[in-house]
Amino acid sequence: MSQNTEDLSAACHCGTVRFRLRLTGGFASIRRCTCSYCRMRGAIAVSAGLQDIGFEAGEDNLTLYQFNTGTAKHYFCKTCGIYTHHQRRSNTDQYGVNVACIEGVSPFDFREVPVSDGIRHPSDNGGKARLAGILRFDPD
């Protein structure tokens, strides 16, 4: 793993898949996406380089899902079904990591989360990333 930020621990819901990671740009990289798949998945992702994730256990318990162009690789725990991470289509040198899998972190820790326009994906749009909106959480 490279030296981007502090070492973080992460795991799926059942704990079978456990890994350590370093985020690229810390939690400033949080985002959601409007593509057909991400709309249904609903996770908030943060960025980590491919070299910045190291599995401690359960890597063999991950299952892979790919669709459309087959470029992005979405990984899930076979036991509990939780999405842990995916290799990005927009930047194949990065993983998007489910922020809810990171120890001590909740998606509700973030009041505002940028939402990327995945319907008009940068890989289909001349490389131009577009913001589709902001997801807000306003706790009582």
C-alpha positions as CSV (number, residue, x, y, z in Angstrom):
1,M,0.0,0.0,0.0
2,S,1.2,3.5,-0.7
3,Q,1.4,6.3,1.8
4,N,-1.7,8.4,0.8
5,T,-3.4,8.8,4.2
6,E,-3.8,6.9,7.4
7,D,-4.4,3.2,7.4
8,L,-8.1,2.3,7.9
9,S,-9.8,-1.0,8.7
10,A,-12.8,-2.2,6.7
11,A,-15.1,-5.2,6.6
12,C,-18.3,-6.5,5.1
13,H,-21.4,-6.9,7.4
14,C,-20.6,-10.5,8.5
15,G,-16.9,-9.8,8.9
16,T,-15.8,-12.6,6.5
17,V,-14.2,-10.0,4.2
18,R,-11.7,-7.8,6.0
19,F,-9.3,-5.4,4.5
20,R,-7.1,-2.3,5.2
21,L,-7.0,0.7,3.0
22,R,-5.6,4.2,2.5
23,L,-7.9,6.7,0.9
24,T,-6.8,8.9,-2.0
25,G,-7.7,12.4,-0.8
26,G,-9.3,11.2,2.4
27,F,-13.0,11.5,2.8
28,A,-13.1,14.5,0.4
29,S,-13.5,11.9,-2.3
30,I,-17.0,10.8,-1.2
31,R,-19.7,10.5,-3.9
32,R,-22.8,8.8,-5.1
33,C,-23.6,8.1,-8.7
34,T,-26.8,8.2,-10.9
35,C,-26.0,5.2,-13.2
36,S,-28.6,2.5,-13.2
37,Y,-26.6,0.2,-11.0
38,C,-25.5,2.8,-8.4
39,R,-29.1,4.1,-8.1
40,M,-30.2,0.7,-7.0
41,R,-27.1,0.0,-4.8
42,G,-27.3,3.3,-2.9
43,A,-23.9,3.3,-1.4
44,I,-21.6,6.2,-0.8
45,A,-18.1,5.5,-2.1
46,V,-14.6,6.9,-1.4
47,S,-11.5,6.5,-3.5
48,A,-8.5,4.3,-3.0
49,G,-5.7,3.4,-5.4
50,L,-5.5,-0.2,-6.5
51,Q,-2.3,-0.5,-4.5
52,D,-4.0,1.0,-1.4
53,I,-6.2,-2.0,-0.5
54,G,-4.8,-5.0,1.2
55,F,-7.0,-8.0,2.2
56,E,-6.6,-9.5,5.6
57,A,-9.2,-12.2,5.2
58,G,-12.0,-13.3,2.9
59,E,-10.8,-12.1,-0.5
60,D,-11.7,-15.6,-1.8
61,N,-15.3,-15.0,-0.5
62,L,-15.8,-12.0,-2.8
63,T,-18.0,-12.4,-5.8
64,L,-17.8,-10.2,-8.9
65,Y,-20.5,-8.4,-10.8
66,Q,-20.0,-6.6,-14.1
67,F,-22.5,-5.0,-16.6
68,N,-22.7,-2.8,-19.7
69,T,-19.1,-2.3,-20.9
70,G,-17.7,-4.8,-18.3
71,T,-15.0,-2.3,-17.3
72,A,-16.1,-1.6,-13.8
73,K,-15.7,-4.6,-11.4
74,H,-18.1,-4.6,-8.4
75,Y,-17.3,-6.9,-5.5
76,F,-19.6,-8.3,-2.9
77,C,-19.3,-10.7,0.1
78,K,-20.8,-14.1,-0.9
79,T,-22.0,-14.6,2.7
80,C,-23.8,-11.4,3.6
81,G,-24.2,-9.8,0.2
82,I,-22.6,-6.4,1.1
83,Y,-20.9,-4.4,-1.6
84,T,-17.4,-3.7,-0.4
85,H,-15.7,-2.0,-3.3
86,H,-15.4,-1.7,-7.1
87,Q,-12.7,-1.0,-9.6
88,R,-13.9,2.2,-11.3
89,R,-14.8,2.5,-15.0
90,S,-13.9,6.3,-14.9
91,N,-10.5,5.6,-13.5
92,T,-9.4,1.9,-13.6
93,D,-6.4,2.7,-11.4
94,Q,-8.8,3.4,-8.5
95,Y,-11.3,1.5,-6.3
96,G,-14.4,3.0,-5.0
97,V,-14.9,1.7,-1.5
98,N,-18.2,1.5,0.3
99,V,-17.8,4.0,3.1
100,A,-20.2,2.0,5.4
101,C,-17.6,-0.8,5.4
102,I,-14.9,1.4,7.0
103,E,-14.7,0.9,10.7
104,G,-16.1,3.7,12.7
105,V,-17.6,5.5,9.6
106,S,-21.3,5.8,8.6
107,P,-22.8,7.2,5.5
108,F,-24.8,9.5,7.8
109,D,-21.6,11.1,9.0
110,F,-21.6,13.2,5.8
111,R,-24.2,16.0,5.6
112,E,-23.6,16.5,1.9
113,V,-22.5,14.0,-0.7
114,P,-21.8,15.0,-4.3
115,V,-23.7,12.9,-6.8
116,S,-21.8,12.2,-10.1
117,D,-23.7,12.0,-13.4
118,G,-23.3,8.3,-14.2
119,I,-26.1,8.4,-16.8
120,R,-23.8,10.6,-18.9
121,H,-20.6,8.7,-17.8
122,P,-17.3,10.5,-18.3
123,S,-16.0,7.5,-20.4
124,D,-18.9,8.1,-22.8
125,N,-18.8,11.9,-22.6
126,G,-15.3,12.8,-23.8
127,G,-13.9,12.4,-20.3
128,K,-16.0,15.2,-18.8
129,A,-17.3,14.4,-15.3
130,R,-20.5,16.1,-14.4
131,L,-22.1,16.7,-11.1
132,A,-25.7,15.6,-11.1
133,G,-26.6,17.1,-7.7
134,I,-26.0,16.9,-4.0
135,L,-27.4,14.3,-1.6
136,R,-28.1,15.9,1.8
137,F,-28.7,14.4,5.2
138,D,-30.2,16.7,7.8
139,P,-30.5,14.9,11.1
140,D,-33.1,16.1,13.6
